[in-house]
Amino acid sequence: MLGKQWSELLKLIQDVSAVFSITINSFLILLVLTKSPKSLGAYKWLMIYISVFEIFYSILDVVLVPQHYSLGPTFLVIVGIQHKLFGPAGLTVLNSCYWGFFGASMAVFAVHFVYRWLVVTENPLLQSFNGWKIWIWFSIPLWYGLTWVCTGYFLSAPNESTTKFIRENVKEIFELEFDEYIYLGPFLYEKMDDGSIKLHVMPFIGLGVISATIVSSIIIVLVFGYLCYDRINRLVATTSASAKFQKLQRQLFYALVIQTLIPFVLMHIPAAIMFLFVFLDIDLGVYSAVVSMTIAIYPAVDPIPTLVIVENYRKTMLSKDFQFIIVS
């Protein structure tokens, strides 16, 4: 019964978070389009890109109501098929897309940090964010996401060994028969009756691929984050850049740092802990649902640092006209 209680709590969190996410991200898009300083440049399109991404992420979360579940050397993303708009085949495709959104989120913030570094260094490559070339940058998260989609759909697809391993446990915990849900997830190895270990090669390859995307994203964020911080400090120490430019760049950098910590804390760290427990063959059981909950919360809270830290947006929210509209 505990599994059903977790599922009900998860559904509530996903629904509430989706409403907040769509509302706050839509409001941020409006502010970016109407209240951004002219010096913001192409950065406003990057912020709009992220907000649109997070809105669709929230919608997919509500449509699927996915639940993470860890059992020994496997972790699953389970989706119930009752009361859904799509059948098992469609839900499986959408489940893989859910994997893709998770992977794309890491690349989004990597691109974000690279852009901030190009701006503060006035690098000539910054021109690649103008015109049609900006879509080259926007395509990078799509490639990351596609990698995760393929990993989920092909390398972590349901199979006889995984189904046999998880079937009774899922039935006991969630009170779901096998024909009442679909799942994607790697089954890394199984213990045979003679005590030997049988490795499943394809899931290991898939886990290696997505781990490489995680590591590459983290390295890019750390390297360019440090370079941005160092450059902004040197800008402040000189008079070559205007005070207004320095102030805006510092605001945007701090907003970006906090905005990046949010997915790390709410998505990557919980997921990494779950991966670790899988390798150690330790069951998290229904408590794996915490990962599903934190992922659902992420798009709802991620825009808040930008709204609070960037002065133009903060002043708009604190203005009397805006407060009058909210009260009305």
N, C-alpha and C positions, 0 to 999 in steps of 0.2 A: 504493500500500500504506500510505502514511503516514496516509491518511484512516481506514483500518480500524484502525490502531493507536491513533489518537486516539479512535475510537469505543469501542474496548475499554477504554481508560483512563477515558473518560467514564462508561461503564456501571458500572465498579467504584466510582468516586467517587459516583455517584448512589445505588447500592445501600447503600454504607457510610453515606453522609450521611443517607439515609432512616431507617436503623435508629437512628442517633444522634438524629435529629430526633424521631421518634416516642417514643423512650425519655425524652429530656430534657424535651420538652414535656409529656408525660404526668406526669412527676415534678413539674414546675413546677405543673401544674394541681392535683395532690394537695396540694402545699405551700400554694398560694394558698387552697384550700378549708379546710385544717386548721390552718395556722400563721400566717395573716395577722393583723396587729394590727387591733383593732376600728376604729381610726381610718382604716383603708384605705378603707372605704366602698365605693362603686360601682366603684372602681378595680379591685377584684379581678375583677369581671365583664369589664372591658376586657382585663385580662391573660389571662383564660381565653379570651376571644374571639380574641386574637392567637395563643395557643398552638394552639387548634383549627384556626385558619386555616393555620398553618404545618405542622401534621400532614397536613392534606388536600393542601397544596402539595407536600409530600414524596411522598405516595402517588401523586399525578398525575404527578410527575416520574419515578417508577419505572415506572408503567404505560406512559407514552409513550416514555421514553428520547429526549427531543427533543434535536436538535443544531442549534445556530446555524451558519449558513454565509454568508459574505459573498463576493460576486463582483461586482466593478465597482459599477454603480449599483443593486444589489439586495442585500438580505439576506433569508435564508430561515430558517424553523424547520422542519427536516426530521424526519419521523418514519417509520421503517421499518415496513412492514406485516407482515413475517414474524414468526411466533411471538407474535402479539398476540391479545388477547381480542376485539378489535373489527375490523370491516372498514374499508375506506378512508373511507366516509362517517362512521362513528362516530369514527374517529381524527381526521378533519378537525374535527369538532365539539369533541372533547377538546383538539385543538391550539389552537383558538380560546379555549377555557377556560383553557389554559395562559397565553395572552396576557393573559387577564382577571385571573389571579392576580398576574401581574407588575404590572399597573396598579393593582389593589386594594391591593397592598402599600404603595404610596406614600400612599394615602389613609388607611390604617390608622395610620401614624405621624403624619400630620397631625392626625387626630382625637385621638390620644394627647397631643400637645403642647397642643392646645386644652383638653383636660380638665385637664391639670396646671395650666394658667394659671387656669382657673375655680376650682380648689381653692385655690391659694395666694392668690388675690385674694378668695376667699369670695364670688364673683359669684353673684347670684340665679339665673342661668341654669344653675348647677350642679344645680338641682333637676330639670332635664330629663334627667339621668342616672338618675333614680329611676323605678321602676315600668316601665310599658310604653313610656314616652317614650325609654328608652335605646335601643330598637330603631330610632328615627329616626337616632340617631348611628351605630348599627351598619350602617344601610343605605347610608351615604355611601360606604364602600369598595365596596359592591356596585354602586353606580352608576358609580363609576370603572372597576370591573372590567368592567361591561357595555359601557362605551364601548370598551374594548380588545378585548373579544370581538367586537363588531360591526366594529371596524376590521380585525381579523384575518380574520374570516369573510367579510365582504362587500367591503371596500375593498382587501384584500391577497390575494384569492382567486386560485387558479391560473388562468392564462389561456394562450392560445396563444403570445403574445409571450414571456412569462416562461419557459414550458416550453422553447421553442426556444432561448432564451438560456442556460439552465442545464443542459439535458439531458445533453449530452456531457461537460461538466465534472464533474457529479455522478457520472456513470458512471465516469469516469477516476479520480477521487479516492476515491470510496467503494465502487466496484465494485458499484453498484446500477443495475439497469435501471429504466426509468421506471415500470414497473408494480409495483415493489418498495418504493415509498415514496410518501408524500403530503407536501405542503409548503404553507405559507402565507408570504407575504412580498411587500412592495411592490417593483415594478420601476419605478423613478422615471422613467427615460428610456432611449431606445435610439438608437444612432448608425446612421443610414441609410447606404445604399451611396453616396449622393451627398455624404456628409459632413455632412449636416444632422442636427439633433437633434430627435427626436420626444418631447415630454413626455407622460407618462401622468398625466392630471389626478386620477383617483380615488385612486391611491396617494399623491399629494402631499397631497390633502385628508386622507387617513387619517393621514399622518405629522404633519400640522399639528395634528390633533385630539389625538393622543396626546402630542405635544410640549407642547400647552397644559395637559394634565393633569399632566405632569411639572413644568412651570414653576410652576403653581398650588400643587402640593404642596410644592415647595422653598420658595416664598415663605412659606407658612403655617408651615412648620417653623422657618424662620429668624426670622420675626417673633415668633411665640409662644415660641420657644426663648429669645430675648433677653428678652422680657417676663417669662418665668418666672425666668430667672437674676437679673434686676434685682429682682424682687419678693422672691425668697428671700433675697437679700443684705440687703434692707431689713428683712425679718422677723427675721433674725439680729441686726440692730442695735437692735431694739426688744425690749421685754419684754411686748408685747401678746399674743404667741403663746407657748404652752408650749414648753419646751426639747424635749420629746418630739416635739411636732408639727413643730418646726423641723428636728429631726434626721431624721425620717421623710421630710419633703418634700425635703430635700437628697439623701438616699439615692435616692429615687425619681427625682429629676431627673437625677442623674448616671447612674443606670442607663438612663434614657430616652435621654440624649445618646449613650452608647456603643451602645445598642441601635439607635439611628437611624443611627449611623455605619456599622454593619455592612452594612445593605442598600445604603447609598450606595457603599461601597467594593466590595462583592461583586456588586451588581446594576446600579445606576444609572450609575456611572462606566464600567464595561466596556461597557454597552449604548450609552452616549453616544459612546464612542470608536468603536464599530462604526458608529453612525449617521453620525458625522463622516467616516469612511473611505468610506462609501457615497456621500456628497455629493461627496467629492473624487475619486471613481472609482478608489479604491485597493483592490486585493484583499487581504483578510486570509486568505482561503482557509480551510484546516482550522484555523488558529490562532483562528478565530472560536469554536471549541469551548471556548476558555477562558471565554467568557461562559456557556456551558451549565454548565461545571464550577462557577464561582463562584455561580451561581444555585442549584445543587444544594446547595452547602455552606451557604448562608445560613440555612435553617430549622434547621439542626443547631447552629449557633453562636449564633444570635440570643438564645435564652433565658439563656445563660450569664451576662451582666452582671447580670440580675435576681437570679439565684441567688447570685451572689458578693457583690453590693453591698448588697442588702437584708438587714439584720442578722438578722431573724427566720429567714429562709430559710438564711442562712449558718450560724447557730448550730445549726440542725437538722441540716444536713449534717455539721457537725463534732462533733456529739454522739456519745457512746459507743454509745448504742442504735442510731443510724443506721449507724454503722460496723460494728457487730455484724451487723446485717441484711445489709449489703452483702457482708461476708466470708462469711456463712453461705450 
